Amino acid sequence: MSNIYQFSVTDNKQETIKLTQFTDKVLLIVNTASHCGFTPQYEGLQVLHDTFQPKGFEVLAFPCNQFKQQESGSNEEIQQFCDLQFNIKFPLFNKIEVNGNNAEPLFSYLKKQAPGILGSKSIKWNFTKFLVNRQGQVVKRYAPTTKPEAITTDIKKLLA
């Protein structure tokens, strides 16, 4: 596969979403969790969304409970938490696994296209971020410690 548009994912309402609906958009795809030290990054992700969505940018958030069970709630509970705490407007998807035999195929693809440090294919923690260009190609992977605002310059380049 040469881009992400060949994948379909499930949103948090259990509806199938073809990623072709994001054709010609710059995407930041993130595995998230509600009870993590990095959870305040939701606020920064919303700022990126608000700032760049009119120019063709989207944040896609995929809750994941694989790291110390920091996303134990249901899809509805996760949505309520995000709405109440961060007033997010970007899409939340079905809770997934990002590593192992049951990893979401999209994340298997992302990890292959943008390996981590020393070529690692696994995701080490919540809030690992993947930047995707308008052609659906993975451009860069960011560590959980990378704050959303630190990605601004890279997003601007892809939107130019």
PLY file of the C-alpha trace (Angstrom):
ply
format ascii 1.0
element vertex 160
property float x
property float y
property float z
element edge 159
property int vertex1
property int vertex2
end_header
0.00 0.00 0.00
1.34 3.37 -0.94
-0.89 5.57 1.24
-3.44 5.52 4.04
-6.44 5.93 1.75
-6.76 2.19 1.27
-7.80 1.78 4.92
-11.18 1.95 6.59
-11.50 2.49 10.32
-14.36 2.44 12.82
-15.44 5.63 14.53
-16.57 5.80 18.15
-20.18 5.28 17.07
-19.23 1.99 15.38
-19.59 3.38 11.86
-17.07 2.46 9.17
-15.11 5.44 7.89
-13.13 5.18 4.67
-9.97 7.24 4.95
-10.54 8.36 1.36
-12.85 10.96 2.91
-9.66 12.70 4.10
-8.09 12.81 0.63
-6.13 16.03 0.04
-5.95 16.83 3.76
-2.94 16.95 6.03
-3.57 14.59 8.97
-2.17 14.13 12.44
-3.07 10.62 13.60
-2.68 10.06 17.34
-3.22 7.19 19.78
-4.78 8.79 22.85
-5.74 8.01 26.45
-7.85 9.83 29.02
-5.84 8.96 32.14
-2.25 9.53 31.04
0.34 12.13 31.96
0.13 13.28 28.33
-3.68 13.64 28.33
-3.41 17.48 28.54
-2.08 17.28 24.96
-5.73 17.04 23.90
-5.82 20.81 24.45
-2.89 21.37 22.09
-4.39 19.00 19.53
-7.61 21.03 19.61
-5.62 24.25 19.07
-3.94 22.69 16.01
-7.35 21.57 14.76
-8.90 25.03 15.24
-5.94 26.81 13.66
-5.38 24.65 10.61
-8.67 22.89 9.80
-9.80 25.75 7.51
-6.62 25.16 5.48
-7.19 21.42 5.08
-5.92 19.82 8.30
-7.51 17.18 10.54
-6.57 15.50 13.81
-7.70 11.87 14.04
-7.69 10.49 17.59
-7.65 6.75 18.30
-8.11 5.89 21.99
-5.96 2.97 23.14
-5.92 1.03 26.42
-2.66 -0.90 25.85
-0.45 1.25 28.06
-1.13 0.71 31.78
-4.89 0.62 31.08
-5.04 4.42 30.85
-8.08 4.34 28.55
-10.43 1.93 30.30
-13.72 3.65 29.48
-16.24 2.89 26.76
-16.34 4.90 23.55
-19.19 6.95 25.03
-17.29 7.63 28.26
-14.19 8.66 26.30
-16.25 11.07 24.18
-17.89 12.55 27.28
-14.51 13.01 28.96
-13.02 14.71 25.89
-16.06 16.96 25.47
-16.18 17.95 29.13
-12.46 18.39 29.77
-11.20 19.65 26.40
-14.21 20.49 24.22
-12.63 18.64 21.31
-14.09 19.02 17.83
-11.90 16.57 15.92
-13.03 12.98 15.33
-12.62 10.28 17.94
-12.48 6.73 16.68
-13.18 3.33 18.17
-10.84 2.25 20.96
-8.08 0.19 19.34
-4.85 -1.68 19.94
-1.75 -0.24 18.32
0.66 -3.13 18.98
0.47 -6.90 18.83
-1.62 -9.39 16.88
-4.80 -7.32 17.25
-3.25 -4.00 16.21
-5.44 -1.78 14.08
-4.20 -2.30 10.49
-3.87 1.47 9.97
-1.43 1.66 12.89
0.53 -1.34 11.64
0.94 0.57 8.38
1.87 3.84 10.13
4.53 2.09 12.23
6.02 0.44 9.16
6.13 3.72 7.23
7.60 5.74 10.12
9.51 3.50 12.54
10.48 4.77 15.95
13.92 5.25 17.44
16.44 2.65 16.28
13.91 1.39 13.73
11.43 0.16 16.32
8.09 -0.83 14.81
6.17 -0.74 18.08
4.49 2.23 19.71
5.94 2.82 23.15
3.19 4.93 24.76
0.05 7.03 24.41
0.10 10.17 22.26
2.49 8.90 19.61
1.71 11.06 16.59
1.98 10.47 12.83
1.92 13.34 10.35
0.45 12.47 6.94
0.66 14.65 3.82
-2.12 15.49 1.35
-1.21 12.42 -0.72
-1.83 10.12 2.25
1.85 9.38 2.81
3.33 9.23 6.30
5.84 12.06 6.61
6.98 11.89 10.22
6.48 10.17 13.56
6.57 12.12 16.83
7.22 10.79 20.31
4.58 11.06 23.03
6.70 13.77 24.67
6.43 15.98 21.57
3.82 18.60 22.37
1.33 19.38 19.60
2.49 22.98 19.29
5.99 21.71 18.41
4.53 20.21 15.22
3.16 23.53 13.94
6.06 24.27 11.58
5.84 20.83 9.95
2.08 21.19 9.48
2.48 24.64 7.91
5.00 23.26 5.40
2.59 20.54 4.31
-0.32 22.94 4.03
1.65 25.48 1.94
0 1
1 2
2 3
3 4
4 5
5 6
6 7
7 8
8 9
9 10
10 11
11 12
12 13
13 14
14 15
15 16
16 17
17 18
18 19
19 20
20 21
21 22
22 23
23 24
24 25
25 26
26 27
27 28
28 29
29 30
30 31
31 32
32 33
33 34
34 35
35 36
36 37
37 38
38 39
39 40
40 41
41 42
42 43
43 44
44 45
45 46
46 47
47 48
48 49
49 50
50 51
51 52
52 53
53 54
54 55
55 56
56 57
57 58
58 59
59 60
60 61
61 62
62 63
63 64
64 65
65 66
66 67
67 68
68 69
69 70
70 71
71 72
72 73
73 74
74 75
75 76
76 77
77 78
78 79
79 80
80 81
81 82
82 83
83 84
84 85
85 86
86 87
87 88
88 89
89 90
90 91
91 92
92 93
93 94
94 95
95 96
96 97
97 98
98 99
99 100
100 101
101 102
102 103
103 104
104 105
105 106
106 107
107 108
108 109
109 110
110 111
111 112
112 113
113 114
114 115
115 116
116 117
117 118
118 119
119 120
120 121
121 122
122 123
123 124
124 125
125 126
126 127
127 128
128 129
129 130
130 131
131 132
132 133
133 134
134 135
135 136
136 137
137 138
138 139
139 140
140 141
141 142
142 143
143 144
144 145
145 146
146 147
147 148
148 149
149 150
150 151
151 152
152 153
153 154
154 155
155 156
156 157
157 158
158 159
